[in-house]
Every structure is written in C-alpha cells, then in structure tokens.
C-alpha cells in the first residue's frame, strides 16, 4: 500500500513546525489535510460505511446507540491519539541528525 504522496507527485504534504506539532487541533488538521482524498483511505471509508449500514439494519436503535456508537467513538479516539503520537515522533526524528551523522559528532 503506497501513499498518495508517492502515487500523486503533485500532491504536497502540509508543512509542520514546532507550533503545529505541539497543538493537538492544528496537528490533527494537518494530518487530515494529508490523508484527505487518498484513494486507498477513501475506499476504506466507503467500506466502513457500508458495513455500518449493514450492522444498523440488523440491530435495534437501543443497541446501536448503547453498543455500536460508543465502540466507534472509542476506536476513533484511539486512532486519533495514535496518529498524533506517530506524527509527533516522525517530526522529532526528522529534526534529529541521522545515526551516521550523530556518530560523527
């Protein structure tokens, strides 16, 4: 699974700076800008929506609200936190000298 940045060389990734990386809202917006329109992620979003509709048709409203929606929100929160953590880690790693450069210091 190649990223859209590889598949579409005209697509520019948002620029990050320490102020964006330190702010959850700004960093989440930058990540959203990066992934929005990615064909693979769009396909996954459509598949998730299709499965959710199938599940919704098979359960009652109470089950949907008390079981599915809290699980969905928890999964979203988990992946949002994970993506922000990885983005911060990648930003910090990109600011550090490479291991070979550090050995020369």
C-alpha positions as CSV (number, residue, x, y, z in Angstrom):
1,X,0.0,0.0,0.0
2,X,1.8,3.1,-1.3
3,X,0.9,6.5,0.0
4,X,-0.8,9.1,-2.2
5,X,2.3,11.2,-1.9
6,X,4.0,8.5,-3.9
7,X,1.1,7.9,-6.3
8,X,0.5,11.6,-6.9
9,X,3.7,13.6,-7.0
10,X,1.8,16.9,-7.5
11,X,0.2,16.4,-4.1
12,X,2.0,18.4,-1.4
13,X,2.1,17.3,2.2
14,X,1.3,20.1,4.7
15,X,4.3,21.7,6.3
16,X,4.8,21.1,10.0
17,X,6.6,23.3,12.5
18,X,7.0,23.0,16.3
19,X,3.9,25.2,17.0
20,X,1.7,22.9,14.8
21,X,3.1,19.7,16.3
22,X,2.6,21.0,19.9
23,X,-1.1,21.7,19.3
24,X,-3.5,18.7,19.0
25,X,-6.1,20.6,17.0
26,X,-3.5,22.0,14.5
27,X,-1.7,18.7,14.1
28,X,-5.0,16.8,13.6
29,X,-5.9,19.4,10.9
30,X,-2.5,18.9,9.2
31,X,-2.9,15.1,9.3
32,X,-6.5,15.4,7.9
33,X,-5.2,17.6,5.1
34,X,-2.6,14.9,4.3
35,X,-4.9,12.0,4.2
36,X,-8.0,13.7,2.7
37,X,-8.6,12.4,-0.8
38,X,-6.2,9.4,-0.5
39,X,-7.8,6.8,-2.8
40,X,-7.0,3.9,-0.6
41,X,-8.3,5.6,2.5
42,X,-11.4,6.7,0.6
43,X,-12.0,3.1,-0.3
44,X,-11.7,2.0,3.3
45,X,-14.0,4.8,4.4
46,X,-16.7,3.6,2.0
47,X,-16.3,0.0,3.1
48,X,-16.6,1.0,6.7
49,X,-19.8,3.0,5.9
50,X,-21.2,0.0,4.0
51,X,-20.6,-2.3,6.9
52,X,-22.0,0.1,9.4
53,X,-25.2,0.4,7.4
54,X,-25.5,-3.4,7.3
55,X,-25.0,-3.6,11.0
56,X,-27.5,-0.8,11.6
57,X,-30.1,-2.7,9.6
58,X,-29.6,-5.7,11.8
59,X,-29.8,-4.2,15.3
60,X,-32.4,-2.1,17.1
61,X,-31.9,1.6,17.8
62,X,-31.0,1.0,21.5
63,X,-28.3,-1.5,20.7
64,X,-27.0,0.9,18.0
65,X,-26.8,3.8,20.5
66,X,-25.6,1.9,23.5
67,X,-23.1,-0.6,21.9
68,X,-22.0,0.4,18.4
69,X,-21.7,4.2,18.8
70,X,-19.6,4.1,22.0
71,X,-17.3,1.4,20.4
72,X,-17.0,3.6,17.2
73,X,-16.1,6.7,19.2
74,X,-13.5,4.8,21.3
75,X,-11.9,3.4,18.2
76,X,-11.8,6.9,16.6
77,X,-10.3,8.3,19.8
78,X,-7.7,5.6,19.9
79,X,-6.6,6.0,16.3
80,X,-6.6,9.8,16.5
81,X,-4.3,9.6,19.6
82,X,-2.1,7.0,17.8
83,X,-1.8,9.2,14.6
84,X,-0.9,12.3,16.6
85,X,1.7,10.3,18.5
86,X,3.3,8.9,15.3
87,X,3.2,12.4,13.7
88,X,5.0,13.9,16.6
89,X,7.5,11.1,16.7
90,X,8.2,11.4,12.9
91,X,8.6,15.2,13.2
92,X,11.1,14.9,16.1
93,X,13.0,12.2,14.2
94,X,13.1,14.4,11.1
95,X,14.7,17.1,13.2
96,X,17.4,14.9,14.7
97,X,20.7,14.1,12.8
98,X,20.8,10.7,11.2
99,X,22.6,8.0,13.2
100,X,25.6,8.2,10.9
101,X,25.8,12.0,11.4
102,X,25.4,11.6,15.2
103,X,28.4,9.1,15.1
104,X,30.5,11.8,13.5
105,X,29.7,14.3,16.3
